Amino acid sequence: MSLDEATVARIANLARIDVPQAELAPLAGELSHILGWIEQLGEVDTDDVAPMTSVVAMRLAWREDRVTDGGKAEAILANAPARQGDYFVVPKVVE
């Protein structure tokens, strides 16, 4: 895939990156080269490769599902500008 300067300028604008006009052509070449490498990955036959969640064979540890309040209610409510009991006080927004 080949990128032109206008496409690189649009991508830079969307990413909020200030790229000077003089750097657009070299950057377009570099990005096109990177996309070429990615296209080569599509040629690799992965039909007989099992999906992996990790490069190390391991099993996830199971734990009992428990509903808790986290045990940190006081620490969290200490940051509240206003509170009433165990709740945050917020301005009324619905009549």
Secondary structure, 3 states (H helix, E strand, C coil): CCCCHHHHHHHHHHCCCCCCHHHHHHHHHHHHHHHHHHHHHCCCCCCCCCCCCCCCCCCCCCCCCCCCCCCCHHHHHCCCCCEECCEECCCCCCC
